[in-house]
Amino acid sequence: MKKNISLLLLLISLFSYAQAVNHYVSDNLYTYIHSGPGLKFKIVGSVNAGDKITVLERNKEAGFTKIKDSRGRVAWVRSIYVSAQVGIQERFNELQKDFARLQQTTTTLEKKLQIKSNKVNELEKSNSLLQEELRNVKILNEELNKKLDNEQNELLMRWFSYGGMVGGIGLLLGLILPSMMPDKRRKNRW
């Protein structure tokens, strides 16, 4: 029996803890809070839209929820005005912070983009200069290759000319020298 009571108390405390999660008054302008779970109970004040509240208990039959507001007041409010969603003001403040962060990030990214764009422009200019130099070097290389080919042809022609001269002189010497020299055999044969 003691175990059952202990278990029941544990479950009730867990249930109470689970319901003590932050909730918010829905985004109407304000809503009245009552001293009990119903409209017939005395109005003890009001809570503004978006105020943070803690849910303490729910009365589903009456459609009311017992809350503790940000000022520490414990009262009842109609359940339709209780929402787990953050109020508009808090969401708006968070959105403003996010927007400011995004603007800062955008500004940073725009600066980085401008720097990258300037680098790209510099690289494009450098690339066009290098391409122009490459074209000039190719033209110069073609001219030098033509000049080298011409010089090789001239050198070959010179060597062929020298070879032809040496060959011609050799032929002349080969024909002239034997006729200038007395041949002993010829005289003996006649």
C-alpha positions as CSV (number, residue, x, y, z in Angstrom):
1,M,0.0,0.0,0.0
2,K,2.9,2.3,0.9
3,K,4.4,1.6,-2.5
4,N,1.2,2.5,-4.3
5,I,0.9,5.8,-2.4
6,S,4.6,6.6,-3.1
7,L,4.1,5.8,-6.7
8,L,1.0,8.0,-6.9
9,L,2.8,10.9,-5.2
10,L,5.7,10.5,-7.6
11,L,3.4,10.6,-10.6
12,I,1.5,13.6,-9.3
13,S,4.8,15.5,-8.8
14,L,6.1,14.6,-12.2
15,F,2.7,15.6,-13.8
16,S,2.9,19.0,-11.9
17,Y,6.5,19.5,-13.0
18,A,5.6,18.7,-16.6
19,Q,2.8,21.3,-16.5
20,A,5.1,23.9,-15.0
21,V,6.7,24.6,-18.4
22,N,6.6,28.2,-19.6
23,H,3.5,29.2,-21.5
24,Y,2.3,32.5,-22.8
25,V,-0.9,34.5,-22.9
26,S,-2.1,34.4,-26.5
27,D,-1.7,37.6,-28.5
28,N,-4.9,39.3,-27.7
29,L,-4.4,42.8,-26.2
30,Y,-5.0,41.6,-22.6
31,T,-7.1,39.1,-20.8
32,Y,-8.6,39.1,-17.3
33,I,-7.5,36.8,-14.6
34,H,-10.0,35.4,-12.1
35,S,-9.7,34.2,-8.5
36,G,-11.3,30.9,-9.5
37,P,-11.9,28.6,-12.5
38,G,-14.8,30.4,-14.1
39,L,-16.2,33.8,-15.2
40,K,-18.4,34.0,-12.1
41,F,-15.2,34.4,-9.9
42,K,-13.8,37.8,-9.1
43,I,-11.5,39.5,-11.6
44,V,-8.2,40.0,-9.8
45,G,-6.3,41.7,-12.6
46,S,-5.2,41.2,-16.2
47,V,-2.3,39.9,-18.1
48,N,-1.0,41.4,-21.3
49,A,-0.6,39.5,-24.5
50,G,2.7,37.7,-24.8
51,D,3.4,37.7,-21.0
52,K,5.2,34.7,-19.8
53,I,3.2,32.5,-17.4
54,T,3.6,29.2,-15.7
55,V,0.7,26.7,-15.9
56,L,0.0,25.2,-12.5
57,E,-3.3,23.4,-13.2
58,R,-6.0,22.9,-15.8
59,N,-9.7,22.6,-15.3
60,K,-11.0,21.2,-18.6
61,E,-14.6,21.2,-17.6
62,A,-14.7,24.9,-16.8
63,G,-12.2,25.7,-19.7
64,F,-9.8,27.6,-17.3
65,T,-6.2,27.2,-16.5
66,K,-4.5,28.1,-13.2
67,I,-1.4,30.2,-13.9
68,K,1.4,32.1,-12.2
69,D,2.3,35.3,-14.0
70,S,5.6,37.1,-14.3
71,R,4.6,39.3,-11.3
72,G,4.1,36.2,-9.1
73,R,0.3,36.4,-9.0
74,V,-1.6,33.0,-9.0
75,A,-5.0,33.2,-10.7
76,W,-7.2,31.5,-13.3
77,V,-7.4,32.5,-17.0
78,R,-9.6,31.1,-19.8
79,S,-7.7,28.2,-21.4
80,I,-8.3,29.5,-24.9
81,Y,-5.9,32.4,-24.1
82,V,-3.1,30.2,-23.0
83,S,-0.6,29.2,-25.7
84,A,2.7,27.3,-25.7
85,Q,3.8,29.7,-28.5
86,V,6.1,32.6,-27.6
87,G,4.3,35.9,-27.7
88,I,4.5,38.3,-30.6
89,Q,6.6,40.8,-28.7
90,E,9.3,38.2,-27.8
91,R,9.2,36.8,-31.3
92,F,9.5,40.3,-32.7
93,N,12.5,41.0,-30.4
94,E,14.2,37.8,-31.5
95,L,13.4,38.5,-35.1
96,Q,15.0,42.0,-34.7
97,K,18.1,40.4,-33.2
98,D,18.2,37.9,-36.0
99,F,17.7,40.6,-38.6
100,A,20.5,42.7,-37.0
101,R,22.8,39.6,-37.1
102,L,21.8,39.0,-40.7
103,Q,22.5,42.6,-41.7
104,Q,25.9,42.4,-40.1
105,T,26.6,39.1,-41.8
106,T,25.3,40.6,-45.1
107,T,27.5,43.6,-44.7
108,T,30.5,41.4,-43.9
109,L,29.7,39.2,-46.9
110,E,29.3,42.2,-49.2
111,K,32.7,43.5,-48.1
112,K,34.2,40.1,-48.8
113,L,32.5,40.0,-52.1
114,Q,33.8,43.4,-53.0
115,I,37.3,42.3,-52.1
116,K,37.0,39.1,-54.1
117,S,35.5,41.1,-57.0
118,N,38.5,43.5,-56.9
119,K,40.9,40.5,-56.9
120,V,39.0,39.0,-59.8
121,N,39.3,42.2,-61.7
122,E,43.0,42.4,-61.0
123,L,43.5,38.8,-62.0
124,E,41.6,39.4,-65.3
125,K,43.8,42.4,-66.0
126,S,46.9,40.4,-65.2
127,N,45.5,37.6,-67.3
128,S,44.9,39.8,-70.3
129,L,48.4,41.3,-70.0
130,L,49.9,37.8,-69.8
131,Q,47.9,36.7,-72.8
132,E,49.2,39.7,-74.8
133,E,52.7,38.9,-73.7
134,L,52.1,35.2,-74.7
135,R,50.9,36.3,-78.2
136,N,54.0,38.5,-78.6
137,V,56.3,35.7,-77.5
138,K,54.6,33.3,-79.9
139,I,55.0,35.8,-82.8
140,L,58.7,36.3,-81.8
141,N,59.2,32.5,-81.5
142,E,57.7,32.0,-85.0
143,E,60.0,34.8,-86.4
144,L,63.0,33.2,-84.7
145,N,62.1,29.7,-86.0
146,K,61.8,31.1,-89.5
147,K,65.2,32.9,-89.1
148,L,66.7,29.7,-87.8
149,D,65.3,27.7,-90.7
150,N,66.7,30.3,-93.1
151,E,70.1,30.2,-91.5
152,Q,70.1,26.4,-91.5
153,N,69.3,26.4,-95.2
154,E,72.0,29.0,-95.9
155,L,74.5,26.9,-93.9
156,L,73.5,23.8,-95.8
157,M,73.8,25.7,-99.1
158,R,77.2,27.0,-98.0
159,W,78.4,23.5,-97.1
160,F,77.1,22.1,-100.3
161,S,78.8,24.9,-102.2
162,Y,82.1,24.2,-100.3
163,G,81.7,20.5,-100.9
164,G,81.0,21.2,-104.6
165,M,84.0,23.4,-104.8
166,V,86.2,20.8,-103.1
167,G,84.8,18.1,-105.4
168,G,85.3,20.2,-108.5
169,I,88.8,21.1,-107.5
170,G,89.5,17.4,-106.8
171,L,88.1,16.5,-110.2
172,L,90.1,19.1,-111.9
173,L,93.2,18.0,-110.1
174,G,92.4,14.4,-110.9
175,L,92.2,15.3,-114.6
176,I,95.0,17.8,-114.8
177,L,97.7,16.2,-112.6
178,P,97.9,13.0,-114.5
179,S,98.3,14.8,-117.8
180,M,101.1,17.0,-116.3
181,M,103.1,14.2,-114.9
182,P,105.1,12.1,-117.2
183,D,104.0,8.6,-117.3
184,K,106.8,6.1,-117.6
185,R,104.6,3.3,-118.7
186,R,103.4,5.2,-121.7
187,K,106.7,5.8,-123.1
188,N,107.7,2.2,-122.8
189,R,104.7,0.9,-124.5
190,W,105.3,2.8,-127.8
